[in-house]
Amino acid sequence: MLTIEESKKIAGEYALQFIVPGTTIGIGTGSTVYYFIHALADKVKAGFSVKGVASSRGTE
């Protein structure tokens, strides 16, 4: 059985498949988005193009 944190990591990384290159996305706040942001950063470093709008200072 997965821990809550492992489930959040899987969910955050899974969400990346729905992001289309070149789009602008809203990036929410919360514990799951932490994993999404880190996975997205890895894709951006590899050349993926996307713009993000943070919903809070914590997300920035």
DSSP file (Angstrom, degrees, kcal/mol; ACC not computed):
  #  RESIDUE AA STRUCTURE BP1 BP2  ACC     N-H-->O    O-->H-N    N-H-->O    O-->H-N    TCO  KAPPA ALPHA  PHI   PSI    X-CA   Y-CA   Z-CA
    1    1 A M              0   0    0      0, 0.0     2,-0.2     0, 0.0     0, 0.0   0.000 360.0 360.0 360.0 139.8    0.0    0.0    0.0
    2    2 A L        -     0   0    0      1,-0.1     2,-0.1     2,-0.0     3,-0.0  -0.486 360.0-121.3 -80.4 148.8    1.2    3.5   -0.9
    3    3 A T     >  -     0   0    0     -2,-0.2     4,-2.1     1,-0.1     5,-0.2  -0.376  30.9-105.6 -76.9 167.8    1.7    6.2    1.7
    4    4 A I  H  > S+     0   0    0      1,-0.2     4,-2.3     2,-0.2     5,-0.2   0.915 122.4  50.7 -61.1 -43.1   -0.2    9.5    1.3
    5    5 A E  H  > S+     0   0    0      1,-0.2     4,-2.2     2,-0.2    -1,-0.2   0.889 108.7  50.9 -64.7 -39.1    3.0   11.2    0.2
    6    6 A E  H  > S+     0   0    0      2,-0.2     4,-2.2     1,-0.2    -1,-0.2   0.901 110.5  50.1 -63.9 -39.9    3.7    8.6   -2.4
    7    7 A S  H  X S+     0   0    0     -4,-2.1     4,-2.4     2,-0.2    -2,-0.2   0.897 110.0  50.1 -64.7 -40.6    0.1    8.9   -3.7
    8    8 A K  H  X S+     0   0    0     -4,-2.3     4,-2.8     2,-0.2    -2,-0.2   0.894 109.6  51.2 -64.5 -40.3    0.5   12.7   -3.9
    9    9 A K  H  X S+     0   0    0     -4,-2.2     4,-2.3     2,-0.2     5,-0.2   0.923 111.0  47.8 -62.8 -45.0    3.8   12.3   -5.8
   10   10 A I  H  X S+     0   0    0     -4,-2.2     4,-2.5     2,-0.2    -2,-0.2   0.921 113.4  48.0 -61.8 -44.9    2.2   10.0   -8.3
   11   11 A A  H  X S+     0   0    0     -4,-2.4     4,-1.9     2,-0.2    -2,-0.2   0.915 111.5  49.8 -64.2 -43.6   -0.8   12.3   -8.8
   12   12 A G  H  < S+     0   0    0     -4,-2.8     4,-0.5     1,-0.2    -1,-0.2   0.905 115.2  43.0 -62.0 -42.4    1.4   15.4   -9.2
   13   13 A E  H >< S+     0   0    0     -4,-2.3     3,-0.9     1,-0.2     4,-0.4   0.857 110.4  56.5 -71.9 -35.8    3.5   13.7  -11.9
   14   14 A Y  H >< S+     0   0    0     -4,-2.5     3,-1.5     1,-0.2     4,-0.2   0.867  97.0  63.9 -62.8 -37.5    0.5   12.2  -13.6
   15   15 A A  G >< S+     0   0    0     -4,-1.9     3,-1.6     1,-0.3    -1,-0.2   0.746  86.4  74.3 -61.0 -23.7   -1.1   15.6  -14.1
   16   16 A L  G X  S+     0   0    0     -3,-0.9     3,-1.9    -4,-0.5    -1,-0.3   0.805  80.7  69.3 -61.2 -29.4    1.8   16.6  -16.3
   17   17 A Q  G <  S+     0   0    0     -3,-1.5    -1,-0.3    -4,-0.4    -2,-0.2   0.693  95.3  56.2 -65.6 -14.9    0.5   14.4  -19.2
   18   18 A F  G <  S+     0   0    0     -3,-1.6     2,-0.6    -4,-0.2    -1,-0.3   0.452  83.7 100.5 -94.7  -1.5   -2.4   16.9  -19.6
   19   19 A I    <   -     0   0    0     -3,-1.9     6,-0.0    -4,-0.2     3,-0.0  -0.754  63.1-149.3 -90.3 123.9   -0.1   20.0  -20.1
   20   20 A V    >   -     0   0    0     -2,-0.6     3,-1.6     1,-0.1    -2,-0.1  -0.775  26.9-105.4 -93.2 131.5    0.2   21.0  -23.7
   21   21 A P  T 3  S+     0   0    0      0, 0.0    29,-0.2     0, 0.0     3,-0.1  -0.237 103.2  24.0 -55.0 140.5    3.5   22.6  -24.7
   22   22 A G  T 3  S+     0   0    0     27,-4.1    28,-0.2     1,-0.3     2,-0.1   0.422  96.2 119.6  86.9  -1.3    3.3   26.4  -25.2
   23   23 A T    <   -     0   0    0     -3,-1.6    28,-2.6    26,-0.4     2,-0.5  -0.450  63.6-120.5 -92.8 168.5    0.2   26.9  -23.0
   24   24 A T  E     -a   51   0A   0     26,-0.2     2,-0.3    -2,-0.1    28,-0.2  -0.936  33.3-169.4-106.3 129.5   -0.3   29.0  -19.9
   25   25 A I  E     -a   52   0A   0     26,-3.0    28,-2.6    -2,-0.5     2,-0.5  -0.900  22.5-126.2-122.0 148.7   -1.3   27.1  -16.9
   26   26 A G  E     -a   53   0A   0     -2,-0.3     2,-0.6    26,-0.2    28,-0.2  -0.787  23.3-152.8 -87.7 133.0   -2.6   28.0  -13.4
   27   27 A I  E     -a   54   0A   0     26,-3.1    28,-2.0    -2,-0.5    29,-0.3  -0.931  15.0-154.9-113.6 114.6   -0.6   26.5  -10.7
   28   28 A G        -     0   0    0     -2,-0.6     2,-0.4    26,-0.2    27,-0.2   0.220  14.6-102.1 -75.4-164.8   -2.5   25.9   -7.5
   29   29 A T        +     0   0    0     26,-0.1     2,-0.2    25,-0.1     3,-0.1  -0.938  62.1  76.9-124.6 143.2   -1.5   25.7   -3.9
   30   30 A G  S  > S-     0   0    0     -2,-0.4     4,-0.8     1,-0.1     0, 0.0  -0.781  83.2 -70.2 143.5 176.3   -1.2   22.6   -1.7
   31   31 A S  H  > S+     0   0    0     -2,-0.2     4,-0.6     1,-0.2     3,-0.2   0.804 123.3  51.3 -73.2 -29.4    0.9   19.6   -0.8
   32   32 A T  H >> S+     0   0    0      1,-0.2     4,-1.4     2,-0.2     3,-0.9   0.865 101.2  61.2 -75.6 -35.5    0.3   17.7   -4.1
   33   33 A V  H 3> S+     0   0    0      1,-0.3     4,-3.1     2,-0.2     5,-0.2   0.771  90.3  71.6 -64.0 -24.0    1.2   20.6   -6.3
   34   34 A Y  H 3X S+     0   0    0     -4,-0.8     4,-1.9     1,-0.2    -1,-0.3   0.930 101.7  42.8 -53.4 -47.3    4.7   20.5   -4.7
   35   35 A Y  H <X S+     0   0    0     -3,-0.9     4,-2.2    -4,-0.6    -1,-0.2   0.863 112.5  53.6 -70.4 -36.3    5.4   17.3   -6.6
   36   36 A F  H  X S+     0   0    0     -4,-1.4     4,-2.9     2,-0.2    -2,-0.2   0.935 108.5  49.5 -61.4 -47.0    3.8   18.7   -9.8
   37   37 A I  H  X S+     0   0    0     -4,-3.1     4,-2.6     1,-0.2    -2,-0.2   0.905 111.7  48.0 -61.8 -42.8    6.0   21.8   -9.7
   38   38 A H  H  X S+     0   0    0     -4,-1.9     4,-1.6    -5,-0.2    -1,-0.2   0.902 114.1  46.0 -67.4 -39.5    9.2   19.7   -9.3
   39   39 A A  H  X S+     0   0    0     -4,-2.2     4,-1.7     2,-0.2    -2,-0.2   0.897 113.1  50.5 -68.1 -39.5    8.3   17.3  -12.1
   40   40 A L  H  X S+     0   0    0     -4,-2.9     4,-2.7     1,-0.2    -2,-0.2   0.904 106.2  55.7 -64.1 -41.2    7.3   20.3  -14.3
   41   41 A A  H  X S+     0   0    0     -4,-2.6     4,-2.5     1,-0.2    -1,-0.2   0.896 105.5  52.0 -58.6 -40.8   10.7   21.9  -13.6
   42   42 A D  H  X S+     0   0    0     -4,-1.6     4,-1.0     1,-0.2    -1,-0.2   0.904 110.7  47.7 -62.5 -40.9   12.5   18.8  -14.8
   43   43 A K  H  <>S+     0   0    0     -4,-1.7     5,-2.4     2,-0.2     3,-0.3   0.902 111.2  50.5 -66.6 -40.3   10.5   18.9  -18.0
   44   44 A V  H ><5S+     0   0    0     -4,-2.7     3,-1.9     1,-0.2    -2,-0.2   0.909 107.0  54.0 -64.5 -41.3   11.2   22.6  -18.5
   45   45 A K  H 3<5S+     0   0    0     -4,-2.5    -1,-0.2     1,-0.3    -2,-0.2   0.797 106.1  54.5 -61.1 -27.4   14.9   22.1  -18.0
   46   46 A A  T 3<5S-     0   0    0     -4,-1.0    -1,-0.3    -3,-0.3    -2,-0.2   0.385 134.9 -86.2 -88.7   3.2   14.7   19.4  -20.7
   47   47 A G  T < 5S+     0   0    0     -3,-1.9     2,-0.2     1,-0.3    -3,-0.2   0.427  76.8 146.6 112.2  -1.7   13.2   21.9  -23.2
   48   48 A F      < -     0   0    0     -5,-2.4     2,-0.5    -6,-0.1    -1,-0.3  -0.517  39.0-143.3 -69.5 131.8    9.4   21.8  -22.5
   49   49 A S        +     0   0    0     -2,-0.2   -27,-4.1     2,-0.0   -26,-0.4  -0.880  37.8 135.6-106.5 122.9    7.9   25.2  -23.0
   50   50 A V        -     0   0    0     -2,-0.5     2,-0.4   -29,-0.2   -26,-0.2  -0.977  40.1-137.6-158.7 150.3    5.1   26.4  -20.7
   51   51 A K  E     -a   24   0A   0    -28,-2.6   -26,-3.0    -2,-0.3     2,-0.4  -0.916  21.5-157.6-111.4 142.4    4.0   29.5  -18.8
   52   52 A G  E     -a   25   0A   0     -2,-0.4     2,-0.5   -28,-0.2   -26,-0.2  -0.938  11.8-158.7-123.6 144.8    2.7   29.3  -15.3
   53   53 A V  E     -a   26   0A   0    -28,-2.6   -26,-3.1    -2,-0.4     2,-0.2  -0.981  22.1-140.1-118.7 117.6    0.6   31.6  -13.2
   54   54 A A  E     -a   27   0A   0     -2,-0.5   -26,-0.2   -28,-0.2   -25,-0.1  -0.514   5.4-151.5 -80.1 143.6    0.9   31.0   -9.4
   55   55 A S  S    S+     0   0    0    -28,-2.0     2,-0.3    -2,-0.2    -1,-0.1   0.561  78.1  10.3 -88.7  -9.4   -2.2   31.2   -7.3
   56   56 A S  S  > S-     0   0    0    -29,-0.3     4,-1.4   -28,-0.2     3,-0.4  -0.979  78.1-102.9-158.9 167.1   -0.3   32.3   -4.2
   57   57 A R  T  4 S+     0   0    0     -2,-0.3    -1,-0.1     1,-0.2    -3,-0.0   0.848 118.4  61.1 -64.0 -33.8    3.1   33.5   -3.0
   58   58 A G  T  4 S+     0   0    0      1,-0.2    -1,-0.2     2,-0.2   -29,-0.0   0.830 104.7  47.8 -62.6 -32.4    3.7   30.0   -1.6
   59   59 A T  T  4        0   0    0     -3,-0.4    -1,-0.2     1,-0.2    -2,-0.2   0.800 360.0 360.0 -78.7 -29.8    3.5   28.6   -5.1
   60   60 A E     <        0   0    0     -4,-1.4    -1,-0.2   -33,-0.0    -2,-0.2   0.532 360.0 360.0 -58.4 360.0    5.8   31.2   -6.6
